[in-house]
């Protein structure tokens, strides 16, 4: 029996779109802190159809630590641009 068939049967399907296959990828998660936005590069499983990310417990802990560190001013990430509000 080929292992490819078993791997295909075990492939996770997206719970949002119900059709996409979920595969490992590197993504930029966005964390909102007040009016600030942090872009954090993490590993996730991502739906190939709709793009929905699924984060592991370890990735979520990392994102929580980044948020806490930013809130306590323990880190000061570089700014990557500006946001303008047009009335």
N, C-alpha and C positions, 0 to 999 in steps of 0.2 A: 504494500500500500504506500502511495506517495505521501510525503509529509506536506506537500503543497495544498492538497485537498483539505487536510485537517487544519492548516493555518488559515485557509480561506473561510472555513466554517467558523473558526474562532475569532475572525475579524470583527471588531466592534462596529456597530452601526450607530450613526448619530441619533440621539434622542430628540433633537430639534426638527430636522428635516426628514428623518426616518429612512433616507436612502443613501446618504453619503457614508463612505468608509472612513474610519478615524485612523490617522497615522501620526507617528512622532514628527515633531517639527520644532524649530526655534521661533518664538513669537515675541512681540513686544506687548506686554501687559500694561494697561493704563491704570494708574492708581490716582484717584482724586482726593486731594487734601485741601479743603476749602476752595480757593480759586486756583490753586496750583494743580498741575497734572504731572505725574511722574511716569516716564516710559521705562519699563524694566524688562530687560531681555531674560527670558526663561524658557525652559523646555516644557512642552505641552503635547498633548495629543490633539490633533486638529482635524475636523471634518473636511474632507476633500471636496465636498459639494457646496456647503454653505459657509464654511470657515469658522464654525463654532469651536472655541478652544475648550479643552478639558485639562485641568491642572491637577497634578499629583499632590498628595499631602505635603511633601517636601517643598514643592514649588509654592504652594499656598503659605507655608510657614516663612519662606524666604520673602514673599511679597508683604506679609504682615510685619516682618522685621524691618524691611525697608520703610514701610509707612511709619512705624513707631520711631525709627531713627530720624526720619525727616521731621516728624512732629516735634521731637526733642531737640532738633537742630544738631544732632550728632553727625549728620551728613549734610553736605551742601553741593548737590549735583550741579554740573554746568548747565547753563541755559542753552537751549537749542533753537530758540526763536522767540517771537513775540506774538501776542494775541491782541487783536484790535476789535473794539466793539463799535459798530456803525449804527447810529440811531435810525 
